[in-house]
């Protein structure tokens, strides 16, 4: 990355780490076999795939046989929601799913798909901090859904859910809990040895692995049915020839994230807090989203009155600072984020949403650069907004 550029969009994607490139490189070259083949080429590929499963299992606290590789977080989320609904129907239970209002669009769209297939979606509200309303969860659990899905750490605002309490209530009701852990793993403690989470989504490119690889941890294979069909790979839950190089990359990235987590948590929190303090001081009418609740350390989302996200991002990019208007999966939308709307942020303020997110390569210099640039960018955006308003 050029020294003059500041990348603060790690929640969207991360650079591939050198250790990950080195680990996966042989599987893009001499170890090229199909892991389902019985000859030595296939066995070599299978060995890499199984080691990746062991690495991920050790990192998150599950069994290697519970790791199902996918093409990424979106596929894993769809498998968890739609696959759970299919499995419930096979057992004579309703195709009913309950998901929080601030889930990733992959979860919300999958829940809507269940409804279009004759099932039902229950949307669970959150409070102003982004925390799930537990009274609403209890009401949903009383209706015996096939699965409850609550994102561990929200990708847009960093809200950290009381996941242990949510899991306990789901277990008491006999309902499986799925959590999208894409923004949680490596940033907050994630250990399934201590938490009865039935299904957990992971994504490689948020951890320093390449795009196109993810995983769904499936604690009980009877909880989901496949949503794609083919051979019997991965216990029939996710058939198709496995992406061995990608799996090895995810295994390496997971191992590194778990090893570095204890040191990274306070470091990332310090960077976030430093930027937050400066922006609150130097930018008038700026609101920190989710500040009243518990947040993950790597995401700072603000809303700035009198501006809009697209203008802010354009001018930040011109000044060499990369940030996001929220979720990178929703770029181009002219409406405010569904997450901010669910949290009760006024529409006019929500239109000025900015997300700064930190990662392995983030430094104090990045914070200082963004903090120096943003007040000038906000002034330009407000001036432009005023000029357009008079036109």
C-alpha positions in Angstrom: 0.0 0.0 0.0 1.3 3.5 -0.9 2.6 5.4 2.2 0.2 8.3 1.3 -2.9 6.1 1.5 -4.8 5.2 4.7 -7.0 2.1 4.7 -9.6 2.1 7.4 -12.1 -0.3 5.9 -11.0 -3.6 7.3 -14.6 -4.6 8.1 -15.2 -4.7 4.3 -12.1 -6.7 3.5 -8.5 -7.2 4.6 -5.2 -7.5 2.8 -4.1 -11.2 2.4 -1.4 -11.8 5.0 2.0 -12.9 3.9 1.8 -16.0 6.2 -1.5 -16.9 4.5 -0.1 -16.6 1.0 2.9 -18.8 2.0 0.6 -21.4 3.5 -1.7 -21.7 0.5 0.9 -21.4 -2.2 1.7 -25.1 -2.5 -2.0 -25.9 -3.1 -2.0 -23.5 -6.0 0.9 -25.4 -7.5 2.4 -28.8 -6.9 -0.4 -30.0 -4.5 -3.2 -29.8 -7.0 -5.1 -33.1 -6.5 -8.8 -33.5 -5.9 -9.1 -34.3 -2.1 -11.8 -36.9 -2.9 -9.3 -38.9 -5.0 -7.6 -42.0 -3.4 -4.2 -41.7 -5.1 -1.3 -39.8 -3.7 -2.2 -36.5 -5.3 -5.6 -36.6 -3.8 -4.3 -37.7 -0.4 -1.9 -34.8 -0.3 -4.7 -32.4 -1.0 -6.9 -34.1 1.6 -4.2 -33.8 4.2 -4.1 -30.0 3.7 -7.9 -29.8 3.9 -8.0 -31.8 7.1 -5.3 -29.8 8.7 -7.2 -26.6 7.9 -10.3 -28.1 9.7 -8.1 -28.8 12.7 -6.7 -25.3 12.7 -10.2 -23.7 12.6 -11.6 -26.1 15.1 -8.8 -25.3 17.6 -9.2 -21.6 17.0 -13.0 -21.5 17.7 -13.4 -24.4 20.1 -15.3 -27.0 18.1 -14.5 -30.4 16.6 -12.8 -30.6 13.2 -15.7 -32.7 11.8 -18.0 -29.7 12.6 -16.3 -27.4 10.2 -18.0 -27.1 6.8 -16.2 -25.0 4.2 -18.2 -22.6 2.0 -17.5 -20.0 -0.6 -17.8 -17.3 2.1 -19.9 -15.7 4.8 -23.0 -15.2 2.5 -23.2 -18.8 1.6 -22.7 -20.0 5.1 -25.5 -17.7 6.3 -27.8 -18.9 3.7 -27.0 -22.6 4.5 -27.6 -21.9 8.2 -31.0 -20.2 7.7 -32.5 -22.0 4.7 -30.9 -25.3 5.6 -32.3 -25.1 9.1 -35.8 -24.4 7.8 -35.5 -27.4 5.4 -34.3 -29.6 8.3 -37.1 -28.5 10.5 -39.7 -29.2 7.8 -38.3 -32.7 7.4 -39.0 -33.3 11.1 -42.5 -32.0 10.8 -41.8 -28.6 12.3 -42.8 -25.2 10.8 -40.4 -23.4 8.5 -40.2 -20.5 10.9 -37.0 -18.5 11.4 -36.3 -15.6 13.8 -33.5 -13.1 13.0 -32.5 -9.7 14.4 -33.4 -6.5 12.6 -29.8 -5.6 12.2 -28.5 -8.7 10.6 -26.3 -8.8 7.5 -28.4 -8.7 4.3 -27.4 -12.3 3.7 -29.4 -13.3 6.8 -32.3 -11.1 6.1 -32.6 -12.2 2.5 -32.3 -15.8 3.5 -35.1 -15.4 6.1 -37.3 -13.7 3.4 -36.6 -16.6 1.1 -37.9 -19.0 3.8 -41.0 -17.0 3.9 -41.5 -17.1 0.2 -41.2 -20.9 0.3 -44.2 -21.1 2.6 -42.4 -20.5 5.9 -42.4 -17.5 8.2 -39.8 -14.9 9.2 -39.8 -13.2 12.6 -37.8 -9.9 12.8 -36.5 -9.3 16.3 -36.1 -5.6 17.3 -33.1 -4.0 18.9 -32.7 -1.1 21.3 -30.9 2.3 20.5 -27.5 0.8 21.2 -28.1 -2.1 18.8 -28.6 -4.8 21.5 -31.2 -7.4 20.9 -34.4 -6.9 22.9 -34.5 -10.0 25.0 -38.3 -9.8 25.6 -38.8 -10.0 21.9 -36.4 -13.0 21.7 -38.4 -14.8 24.5 -41.7 -14.1 22.6 -40.1 -15.6 19.4 -38.8 -18.6 21.2 -42.3 -19.4 22.5 -43.3 -19.8 18.9 -40.7 -22.6 18.4 -38.8 -21.4 15.4 -36.5 -23.7 13.5 -33.5 -21.4 14.2 -32.7 -18.0 15.8 -30.0 -16.0 14.1 -28.3 -13.1 15.9 -25.1 -11.5 14.6 -22.4 -11.7 17.3 -20.8 -8.3 16.2 -22.7 -6.1 13.8 -20.8 -5.4 10.7 -22.0 -1.8 10.3 -21.8 -0.3 13.8 -19.9 -2.9 15.9 -22.6 -3.6 18.4 -21.6 -6.6 20.5 -24.6 -8.7 21.4 -25.0 -10.4 24.8 -24.4 -13.7 23.0 -24.0 -15.9 26.1 -27.5 -14.8 27.5 -29.0 -15.2 24.0 -27.5 -18.7 23.7 -28.7 -19.7 27.2 -32.3 -18.6 26.4 -32.3 -20.5 23.1 -31.0 -23.7 24.8 -33.6 -23.4 27.5 -36.3 -23.2 24.7 -34.8 -26.1 22.7 -34.1 -23.8 19.7 -30.8 -23.8 17.8 -28.9 -20.5 17.7 -27.0 -19.4 14.6 -24.6 -16.5 14.9 -22.8 -14.7 12.1 -19.4 -14.4 13.7 -17.7 -12.8 10.7 -16.9 -9.6 12.5 -16.5 -11.2 15.9 -13.8 -13.9 15.4 -10.3 -12.4 15.9 -11.8 -9.2 17.4 -13.6 -10.5 20.5 -13.3 -13.8 22.4 -15.0 -16.6 20.4 -14.9 -20.0 22.1 -17.6 -22.5 21.4 -16.3 -24.6 24.3 -18.1 -22.2 26.6 -21.1 -21.3 24.4 -23.9 -23.5 23.2 -24.1 -21.9 19.7 -25.3 -24.5 17.2 -24.2 -22.8 14.0 -21.4 -20.2 13.5 -20.5 -18.4 10.3 -16.8 -17.4 9.5 -15.4 -15.6 6.5 -11.8 -15.7 5.3 -11.3 -12.3 3.8 -12.1 -10.5 7.1 -9.1 -12.3 8.6 -6.3 -11.9 6.1 -7.3 -14.8 3.9 -8.5 -14.4 0.3 -12.0 -13.7 -0.8 -14.1 -16.8 -1.7 -13.6 -19.0 1.3 -15.6 -19.2 4.5 -17.0 -21.8 6.9 -20.1 -22.8 8.8 -19.5 -24.6 12.0 -22.3 -27.2 12.4 -22.4 -28.7 15.9 -25.1 -31.2 14.9 -25.4 -32.4 11.3 -29.1 -33.0 11.8 -29.7 -29.2 12.2 -29.3 -28.3 8.5 -30.0 -29.8 5.1 -28.0 -28.9 2.0 -29.2 -26.1 -0.1 -27.1 -27.2 -3.1 -26.9 -30.7 -4.5 -24.2 -32.8 -5.9 -21.7 -35.3 -4.5 -21.3 -36.4 -0.9 -18.5 -34.1 0.0 -18.5 -32.5 3.5 -21.0 -35.0 4.9 -23.5 -34.0 2.2 -24.1 -30.7 3.9 -22.1 -28.7 1.3 -21.3 -30.9 -1.7 -18.8 -30.0 -4.4 -15.1 -30.3 -4.8 -13.5 -28.3 -1.9 -11.5 -25.2 -2.4 -8.3 -26.7 -0.8 -6.1 -23.6 -1.2 -8.8 -21.4 0.2 -9.4 -23.8 3.1 -5.7 -23.9 4.0 -5.7 -20.1 3.8 -8.6 -19.8 6.2 -7.1 -22.3 8.6 -3.8 -20.3 8.7 -5.7 -17.0 9.1 -7.8 -18.5 11.9 -4.8 -19.8 13.7 -3.1 -16.4 13.5 -6.2 -14.5 14.6 -6.7 -16.8 17.6 -3.0 -16.4 18.6 -3.0 -12.6 18.3 -6.4 -11.8 19.7 -5.3 -11.1 23.2 -2.9 -8.4 22.1 -5.1 -7.1 19.2 -8.2 -6.4 21.3 -6.7 -3.6 23.4 -4.6 -2.2 20.5 -7.6 -1.9 18.1 -9.8 -0.4 20.9 -7.1 2.2 21.6 -7.0 3.2 17.9 -10.8 3.4 17.8 -11.0 5.4 21.0 -8.3 7.8 19.8 -10.1 8.5 16.5 -13.5 8.8 18.3 -12.1 11.3 20.8 -10.6 13.5 18.1 -13.7 13.5 15.9 -16.1 14.3 18.7 -13.8 17.3 19.5 -13.2 18.5 16.0 -16.4 17.8 14.0 -19.6 19.5 15.1 -22.9 17.7 15.1 -21.2 14.3 15.0 -22.9 11.3 16.6 -21.1 8.0 17.6 -23.5 5.2 16.7 -23.9 2.5 19.4 -21.9 4.4 22.0 -24.4 3.7 24.7 -23.9 0.0 24.4 -21.0 -2.6 24.2 -19.0 -2.4 21.0 -16.4 -4.5 19.3 -12.9 -2.8 19.3 -12.4 -2.5 15.6 -15.4 -0.5 14.3 -16.2 3.2 14.8 -19.4 4.3 13.0 -20.4 7.9 13.1 -23.3 9.9 11.7 -22.7 13.5 10.7 -25.5 16.0 10.3 -25.8 18.0 7.2 -23.9 15.6 5.0 -24.4 12.4 3.0 -22.2 9.3 3.0 -21.4 9.3 -0.7 -20.1 12.8 -0.7 -18.0 12.2 2.4 -16.5 9.0 1.0 -15.7 10.6 -2.3 -13.8 13.4 -0.7 -12.1 11.1 1.8 -10.9 9.0 -1.1 -9.6 12.0 -2.9 -7.6 12.7 0.3 -6.2 9.2 0.4 -8.4 7.8 3.2 -10.5 4.7 2.6 -13.6 4.2 4.8 -17.1 3.0 4.3 -20.7 4.3 4.4 -21.7 1.2 6.4 -21.7 -2.3 4.8 -19.7 -2.6 1.6 -22.4 -5.0 0.4 -24.9 -2.1 0.3 -22.9 0.5 -1.6 -24.9 2.6 -4.0 -28.0 2.6 -1.9 -29.6 6.0 -1.6 -31.6 5.0 1.5 -30.2 5.1 5.0 -28.8 1.8 6.4 -31.4 -0.6 7.7 -29.2 -1.1 10.8 -29.4 2.6 11.7 -33.1 2.7 11.0 -33.7 -0.3 13.3 -31.7 1.5 16.0 -33.9 4.6 15.7 -31.3 7.0 14.2 -33.2 9.8 12.5 -33.2 9.5 8.7 -31.4 12.8 8.0 -28.6 11.9 10.4 -28.4 8.4 9.2 -27.7 9.5 5.6 -24.4 10.9 6.8 -23.1 7.5 8.1 -19.4 6.8 8.0 -17.7 3.6 9.2 -14.0 3.4 10.1 -12.7 -0.1 10.8 -9.3 -1.2 11.9 -7.2 -4.3 11.3 -3.9 -6.0 11.7 -2.0 -3.3 9.7 -3.7 -0.2 11.2 -1.5 2.3 13.1 -1.7 5.5 15.0 -0.5 7.3 11.9 -3.7 6.1 10.1 -5.8 7.5 12.9 -4.0 10.9 12.8 -4.4 11.1 9.0 -8.1 10.4 9.1 -8.6 12.7 12.0 -6.8 15.5 10.2 -8.7 15.0 6.9 -12.3 14.5 8.0 -13.1 18.0 9.5 -12.1 19.5 6.1 -14.1 16.9 4.2 -17.2 17.6 6.4 -16.9 21.3 5.8 -16.8 20.8 2.0 -19.7 18.3 2.1 -21.8 20.7 4.2 -21.0 23.6 1.9 -21.9 21.5 -1.2 -25.1 20.4 0.5 -26.0 24.0 1.2 -25.3 25.1 -2.3 -27.5 22.3 -3.7 -30.2 23.2 -1.3 -30.3 26.8 -2.6 -30.2 25.7 -6.2 
